[in-house]
Amino acid sequence: MPPIGAFCENGQALLITGRKIRSLHRLRNKKLAEIQRRQSKCRKGSRRWKKYERAKQYVLSKSERQLRDALHRTVKQFVGWCLKPSASDVYIGNVEGV
């Protein structure tokens, strides 16, 4: 998620970095790497291999739900902040120099 920044005429400003979403991605990748490392030592199609395959699917579906929720919460908080003091400008992406 790119950084999001907004400011109001009265001098208030908000900057969202997306750190929560980045941490969820990193955790997902870490868990998947562990499962895949163990799965690579099994024979394809064996019971143990299938068990690890199910574990991978569970991790992927759970992280997808967590990412969707984190993105929803972030955007909802941002829109709520923008509407409350009526922000004049909104910048999404590279907010350097704004």
C-alpha positions as CSV (number, residue, x, y, z in Angstrom):
1,M,0.0,0.0,0.0
2,P,1.5,3.4,-1.0
3,P,1.7,6.1,1.6
4,I,-1.4,8.3,1.9
5,G,-1.3,11.9,3.0
6,A,-3.9,14.7,3.5
7,F,-4.0,18.1,5.0
8,C,-6.6,20.7,5.9
9,E,-6.8,24.4,5.6
10,N,-6.5,24.8,9.4
11,G,-3.0,23.1,9.4
12,Q,-4.0,19.6,10.5
13,A,-2.3,16.8,8.5
14,L,-2.5,13.0,8.3
15,L,0.0,10.6,6.9
16,I,-0.6,6.8,6.7
17,T,2.4,4.6,6.0
18,G,0.7,1.2,5.7
19,R,3.0,-0.4,8.2
20,K,0.3,-2.9,9.4
21,I,-0.2,-4.2,5.9
22,R,3.5,-4.5,5.3
23,S,3.9,-6.5,8.6
24,L,1.0,-8.9,7.6
25,H,2.8,-9.5,4.2
26,R,6.1,-10.3,6.0
27,L,4.4,-12.6,8.5
28,R,2.6,-14.5,5.7
29,N,5.8,-14.9,3.7
30,K,7.6,-16.2,6.8
31,K,5.0,-18.8,7.6
32,L,4.8,-19.9,3.9
33,A,8.5,-20.3,3.8
34,E,8.5,-22.6,6.8
35,I,5.7,-24.7,5.4
36,Q,7.3,-24.9,2.0
37,R,10.7,-25.9,3.5
38,R,9.1,-28.8,5.3
39,Q,6.9,-29.8,2.4
40,S,10.0,-29.9,0.1
41,K,11.4,-32.8,2.2
42,C,8.3,-34.9,1.6
43,R,7.3,-37.0,-1.3
44,K,4.7,-35.3,-3.5
45,G,1.2,-36.7,-2.9
46,S,2.0,-38.3,0.5
47,R,-0.2,-37.8,3.5
48,R,2.4,-35.5,5.1
49,W,2.7,-33.5,1.9
50,K,-1.1,-33.1,1.7
51,K,-1.1,-31.9,5.3
52,Y,1.4,-29.2,4.5
53,E,-0.6,-28.3,1.4
54,R,-3.7,-27.7,3.5
55,A,-1.7,-25.7,6.0
56,K,-0.4,-23.5,3.1
57,Q,-4.0,-22.9,1.9
58,Y,-5.1,-22.0,5.4
59,V,-2.2,-19.5,5.9
60,L,-3.0,-17.9,2.5
61,S,-6.7,-17.6,3.1
62,K,-6.2,-16.2,6.6
63,S,-3.7,-13.7,5.5
64,E,-6.0,-12.6,2.7
65,R,-8.8,-11.9,5.1
66,Q,-6.4,-10.1,7.5
67,L,-5.1,-7.9,4.7
68,R,-8.6,-7.1,3.4
69,D,-9.6,-6.1,6.9
70,A,-6.5,-4.0,7.5
71,L,-7.0,-2.2,4.2
72,H,-10.6,-1.6,5.0
73,R,-9.9,-0.2,8.5
74,T,-7.1,2.0,7.1
75,V,-9.2,3.5,4.3
76,K,-12.3,3.9,6.6
77,Q,-10.2,5.8,9.1
78,F,-8.7,7.9,6.4
79,V,-12.0,8.8,4.8
80,G,-13.5,9.6,8.2
81,W,-10.6,11.9,9.0
82,C,-10.9,13.7,5.6
83,L,-14.7,14.2,6.0
84,K,-14.5,15.5,9.6
85,P,-12.4,18.6,9.1
86,S,-13.1,18.7,5.3
87,A,-9.7,18.1,3.9
88,S,-8.9,20.3,0.9
89,D,-6.3,18.2,-0.8
90,V,-5.5,14.4,-0.8
91,Y,-2.3,13.0,-2.2
92,I,-1.7,9.2,-2.7
93,G,1.6,7.8,-3.7
94,N,4.9,9.6,-3.3
95,V,4.1,12.3,-0.7
96,E,7.7,13.6,-0.5
97,G,7.8,17.4,-0.8
98,V,4.1,17.9,-0.1
